[in-house]
């Protein structure tokens, strides 16, 4: 399967990237951990996209904190290759 390009919408270095792929799916990739750093990348649900459309960057930053503070809660949704 060929990887698609990232079209970055919002980015905070060493924290998160919010982006779309070539087909328009929205993803949020968050750096997690303290001693060992790893990423969790989720495909946003329709409900999460609705919140993003309503609240903008504030919602993405809130979701980033939720993922960073509890990455295990998002493990089943993690689509990261690493």
ZAVONU-582341 format. One line per field, with one value per residue (C-alpha): residue number from 1; residue in one letter; x, y negated, z negated. Coordinates in Angstrom, 1 decimal. Each point is the difference from the previous one (the first is absolute). Layout:
N
k = c(NUM | ...)
r = c(A | ...)
px = c(X | ...)
py = c(Y | ...)
pz = c(Z | ...)
//
This chain:
82
k = c(1 | 2 | 3 | 4 | 5 | 6 | 7 | 8 | 9 | 10 | 11 | 12 | 13 | 14 | 15 | 16 | 17 | 18 | 19 | 20 | 21 | 22 | 23 | 24 | 25 | 26 | 27 | 28 | 29 | 30 | 31 | 32 | 33 | 34 | 35 | 36 | 37 | 38 | 39 | 40 | 41 | 42 | 43 | 44 | 45 | 46 | 47 | 48 | 49 | 50 | 51 | 52 | 53 | 54 | 55 | 56 | 57 | 58 | 59 | 60 | 61 | 62 | 63 | 64 | 65 | 66 | 67 | 68 | 69 | 70 | 71 | 72 | 73 | 74 | 75 | 76 | 77 | 78 | 79 | 80 | 81 | 82)
r = c(X | X | X | X | X | X | X | X | X | X | X | X | X | X | X | X | X | X | X | X | X | X | X | X | X | X | X | X | X | X | X | X | X | X | X | X | X | X | X | X | X | X | X | X | X | X | X | X | X | X | X | X | X | X | X | X | X | X | X | X | X | X | X | X | X | X | X | X | X | X | X | X | X | X | X | X | X | X | X | X | X | X)
px = c(0.0 | 1.4 | 0.3 | -1.8 | 1.2 | -0.7 | -1.8 | 0.7 | -2.9 | 1.5 | 3.3 | 1.7 | 3.6 | 0.7 | -3.7 | -2.3 | -0.8 | -3.6 | -0.2 | -1.9 | 1.1 | -0.5 | -3.6 | -1.0 | 0.1 | 0.9 | 2.7 | 1.5 | 3.5 | 1.1 | 3.4 | -0.3 | 2.2 | 2.7 | 3.1 | -1.0 | -1.7 | -2.5 | -2.8 | -3.7 | -1.8 | -3.8 | -2.5 | -2.5 | -3.6 | -2.9 | -0.9 | 3.6 | 0.0 | -3.3 | 1.6 | 3.0 | -2.2 | -1.8 | 2.9 | 3.0 | 3.5 | -1.2 | -1.6 | 3.1 | 2.2 | -2.5 | 0.0 | 3.8 | 0.2 | -2.5 | 2.1 | 3.3 | -1.3 | -1.6 | 1.4 | -1.2 | -3.6 | 0.7 | 2.1 | -2.7 | -0.3 | 3.7 | 1.0 | 3.7 | 2.6 | 2.4)
py = c(0.0 | -3.4 | -2.6 | -3.3 | -3.5 | -1.9 | -3.4 | -1.6 | -2.2 | -0.7 | 0.9 | -0.6 | 1.3 | 2.8 | 0.2 | 0.8 | -0.1 | -0.3 | 0.9 | 1.4 | 2.6 | 0.0 | 1.3 | -2.6 | 2.2 | -2.0 | 1.3 | -1.2 | 1.2 | -0.6 | 0.5 | 1.8 | 1.2 | -1.5 | 2.2 | 2.0 | -2.1 | 1.6 | -1.2 | 0.7 | -0.8 | 0.2 | -0.4 | -2.5 | 1.1 | -2.0 | -1.1 | -1.3 | -1.7 | -1.7 | -1.3 | -1.2 | -1.9 | -1.6 | -0.7 | -0.1 | 0.2 | 0.0 | 3.4 | 1.5 | -1.2 | 1.5 | 3.3 | -0.1 | -0.3 | 2.9 | 2.2 | -1.0 | 0.5 | 3.4 | 1.5 | 3.5 | -1.3 | -0.6 | 3.2 | 1.7 | -3.0 | -0.5 | 0.3 | -1.0 | 2.1 | -0.4)
pz = c(0.0 | 1.0 | -2.6 | 0.6 | -0.5 | -3.2 | 0.4 | -3.3 | -1.4 | -3.5 | -1.5 | -3.4 | 0.1 | -2.5 | -0.7 | 2.9 | 3.7 | 1.2 | 3.7 | 2.9 | 2.4 | 3.8 | -0.3 | -2.6 | -3.2 | -3.1 | -2.4 | -3.2 | -0.9 | -3.6 | -1.6 | -3.3 | -2.8 | -2.2 | 0.0 | 3.1 | 2.6 | 2.4 | 2.2 | 0.1 | 3.2 | 0.3 | 2.8 | -1.2 | -0.3 | 1.5 | -3.5 | -0.6 | 3.3 | -0.9 | -3.3 | 2.0 | 2.4 | -2.9 | -2.4 | 2.4 | -1.4 | -3.6 | 0.6 | 1.6 | -2.9 | -2.5 | 1.9 | 0.2 | -3.8 | -0.4 | 2.1 | -1.5 | -3.6 | 0.8 | 3.1 | -1.0 | 0.3 | 3.7 | 0.7 | 2.1 | 2.2 | 0.5 | 3.7 | -0.6 | 1.8 | -2.9)
//
